[in-house]
């Protein structure tokens, strides 16, 4: 034998991760702003806090946001992909 084991290398265990989303609201207030004779509709304050805890070091975080179809009715905005 050449000193190499025929057993597969042990798999790295994945760390346990917990994510908590704080101050998420069911609905958000709509804001309207008039620009050059046109109205622009936006949602009011939409900032949320996300807390992530892991059993190992967190090296990178990816966040994906997708708005729900009801957002079109709330903002009158049909630009962009919907869930």
Secondary structure, DSSP 8 states (H G I E B T S, - for coil): --S--SS---------EEEEEES--S---EEEEEETTEEEEEES----EEEEEESS------------THHHHHH----S---
